[in-house]
Amino acid sequence: MTDGGDQPDLLSDLADLDFARLLLAEMHDDLRGQVSRFRMLTDFSREIGPKGTMIFGGQAAHHAWVEARSSFVHGNFVATVLLCQGLVEHLLAAYLHAGLLIDDIPNRIPFRETLRRCRERDVIDDRDVTDLQKLMALRNPLSHFRHVDDPGNLDRRSLDARQHGADLIQHDAVFAIGLAVRMLAKPAFRLGETA
C-alpha cells in the first residue's frame, strides 16, 4: 500500500479503515466480558468508600492502579496480576516510608519485609499476609522463567488442575484485582478515616 507517494508502508498493507474494522471486531467479540468485568470491578471498588483512597507510592503506584483496572476490564489478565502486585508493593512500602518515619526503610525493601512491618503495625492482618504472599507466588512465575516442572508454572498448573491456562489466569486476575481493592480499602488508606 502507498500513501499517494512512492514510499510503501513498511509495516502493513492494511489501510486505516481496515485497522478500524479489526479493532471494532475485537472490541465487539468480548464486549459482554468487558461489561461483566467492569461491573465486577465497580462492585469490588465499593469497599473503598465514598471518599476514596490515598494511594501511597507516587506515580508508579497510581499508574499501576489505573492500568490494572484497564487491563482487567480489557481481559489482559497477566498484566492485571503483575500490576496489582506492583501496586500493593509500592502502596505498603511507601506507607511505611511516608507514614511511619520512625523506621529506617531501606531504599530497596524486600516485599516480605514490607509485609512483616505492615503486619507488626496492624496495617494488614494475617489473612492479608497470606493472600499477598499468594499474589506474589502468582506473579513470580509470570515475571521469571519457571521450568514446566515448577508447581507455579502456568502450564504445570493447567495440567495439574485440568483447566485451560486462560481460565486459571483469569481467576488469578479476579483474585489480584479484588485483593488490590481490599488493600486500598484498608483504614490506613481510606480517606476520611483514621488508621
Secondary structure, DSSP 4 states (H G I P E B T S, - for coil): -BSSSS-B-SS-S--HHHHHHHHHHHHHHTHHHHHHHHHHHHHHHGGG-TT-B---SHHHHHHHHHHHHHHHHTT-HHHHHHHHHHHHHHHHHHHHHHH-TTS---SS--HHHHHHHHHHTTSS-HHHHHHHHHHHHHHHHHHS---TTSTTSHHHHHHHHTS-HHHHHHHHHHHHHHHHHHHHTSTTTBTT---
